[in-house]
Amino acid sequence: KTGGVKLSPDQLENRYEVTLNEAYNASKTALGKYGTVTRESNLLMTTNQVRALEGTANGRDVWVRVEALAPRLTSVKVQARSTWSGSDVQTAHELATRIALELSK
């Protein structure tokens, strides 16, 4: 996460009945097609597996967090920020839609 003034929501969460790897690969593909992936990471937590992506899309900084809630239930959170750390929910929504489309293939 990055600091900023929160004037409007900048994060969206969708849940899918797929494995963590399927959701992560779809997120990585969607971000790569819409912008660029600048960083990939695995977050070590005691209860859930979490993977994260950072990048840019539509001239905005974006973060994607993919978390396994159950073996076949995955949460995908997309956050986008514009310059001066303002929120950009439209870019987050566009990326979230592209992730859903990648999962439907």
Buried (B, 14 or more C-beta within 10 A) or exposed (E): EEEBEEEEEBBBEBBBEBBBEBBBBBBBBBBEEBBEBEEEEEEEEEEEBBBBBBBBBBEBBBBBBBBBBEEEBBBBBBBBBBEEEBBBBEBBEBBBBBBBEBBEE
